[in-house]
Amino acid sequence: MEKVFSAMQPTGRLHIGNYLGALRQWVALQKEYKCIFGIVDYHAITVKFPPERMKERILNTAIDYLAAGLNPKKSIIFVQSDRPEHTELAWILGCLTSIGALQRMTQFKEKSEKYKSNVNAGLFTYPVLQAADILIYKADAVPVGEDQVQHVELTRDIARKFNQKYGSIFPEPKALVSEGARILGLDGKGKMSKSNAEHTYISLSDTSEQIKEKISGATTDKGNEPKISRGSRNLIGLLEIFAGEDAAKKYWREREKGTIKYAEMKEVLAEAIIKALSPIQAKRTELERNPAEVKKILELGASKLAKPAQQTIKEVKKVIGLT
């Protein structure tokens, strides 16, 4: 079986965009791949963060993973900072990576614009750490959304450059691009993100009332303009995902006629999301009652990865003459 690696940052509660764009695919991949899924806390400190809440955020991310269907009997789930080999390999790989390659990374440009008061070296070099996350376990594939394909390509370039210079150590991992639709925030302005205002995303742990309130306040057009807005298009797209094609077609037709009642559609969408999240939330409640068991899963995951991670570092040091 080929090996898969992917991860998320513990920067807040995971939302339906994370589920549709990544978690749902991860769950399916467990059937045909050896899977390693990380909670990448070192990546999370490249932007401003509350130190007093990091442990809580890491635990909540792990709970969301498990509630969504990741199975610790089939996959290894761990916290990045519990395996120091990631940062050790990142330094070595950083010495092979050009500044020009990092300057071309789209997400660095976007985050530099968004976090102007905190454009730090970690934010600039985190694609190298991301490459180390993948290559330390010699992953064959990386499930990602379209916005992360560039990072996988950089990882492939770094692996190729290392292999050509020092000898064949790393596979060049392929990107498994998620077929899930790109989900916008409820303000219709950009990708749904847990680092944005809470009213712009629906987290997997939101109550029914919170979901109804957020959907009710979602940005739409007036319903009779010549061109449909991004926010309205996004909501009808969500309706298709959660309530089915027929429900979406009904409101598309009404929007084309200029007779759509967004308040009515939002009620249908909210109920559909509540129903879809119900089994995940039931599992989440169960896991929240036993945080010690969740922590044990993370500790066991890091322990299982010690041998392969240390072996990779040993091989790398040998070929670059640091033994």
Order of alpha helices (4+ residues) and beta strands (2+ residues): beta-alpha-beta-alpha-alpha-beta-alpha-alpha-alpha-alpha-beta-alpha-beta-alpha-alpha-alpha-alpha-alpha
